[in-house]
Amino acid sequence: MEQNQEKKHCARLGWALLAVVVWAAVWQFALAFADQALAWGLGVVMPYGLYYLLALVGHYLVSLPAAFALCRSVPRTPLAPVPVGARRMGRWFVIGAALMWLCSLLGSSLNDLAYRLSGRAPVDLVSEAFSLYPTTVVLVGACLIGPVCEELLFRGLLAGRLARYGEKPAAFVSALLFGLYHANLGQFFYAFALGLLLAYAYFRSGRLRVPVALHMLFNLYGSGVPLLLPDSLGLLVLYGLSWLVLTIAGVILLARGWKRQAWAHGPCAPSMRAVFGNAGMTLAIVACFVQLALNFVLV
């Protein structure tokens, strides 16, 4: 009986994620249709930056409230926070930067290999998209709106409710879903790795603003800073070297602190059968893979 109830809770989480993924596709289609209608009817072309912000805001403005409403009956587990100061935040940022750089190399290599095996030139979806937008739009969308909404969904909603099975399983599952949600091979590995770190930061701090701030910093340093730098070879070299320094420092910090990790147990025994063995979660994962396949085939 208890196992069936846990499956129902996890199914609701899956349905919530599925609603977010499906609404993203529906909203993108509606926005593309409206864009074409404006172009055909009035000869007005929607600027790329406006299109991106409308896609982002319209997506989360509808899907996030719906996701939280679906999970209203799923119980949350109280966290046991510890004080988080600037030093701990700095350590998490450096470790996260290292994970980003190393996992980006892996993801980019596999992404390029997949394109070459299919007989096509490699495509970096994120870089190509951001190159079309004004810098201000990228900063607002990728470094402000995106991190807030994604943390509400993956840490606040999913990880916070999966913590009933223990913080470590909750971090793994929410990070896996976070990686799949990005729907492209180039981003999967670093999104998964950062998802683990952000979940840990959320569990240790007990406050969603901590992973939100870290997520903003990661996106700003990875996507915003290159756009803000003047067109100078010297500055670009220094920026590239900063990633190397952060990666070395991050690997050292991660190795030194590995055994000092603190993961709390939840009131329920960890059960991957309960988490994944239900229609909601299964369909959510299938939808993410379908989106990934479509991005690969159509772009």
Secondary structure by P-SEA (a helix, b strand, c coil): caaaaaaaaaaaaaaaaaaaaaaaaaaaaaaaaaaaaaaaaccccccaaaaaaaaaaaaaacaaaaaaaaaccbbbbbbbcccccaaaaaaaaaaaaaaaaaaaaaaaaaaaaaaaaaccccccaaaaaaaaccaaaaaaacccaaaaaaaaccccccccccccccaaaaaaaaaaaaaaaacccccaaaaaaaaaaaaaaaaaaccaaaaaaaaaaaaaacccccccccccaaaaaaaaaaaaaaaaaaaaaaaaacccbbbbbcccccccccccccaaaaaaaaaaaaaaaaaaaac
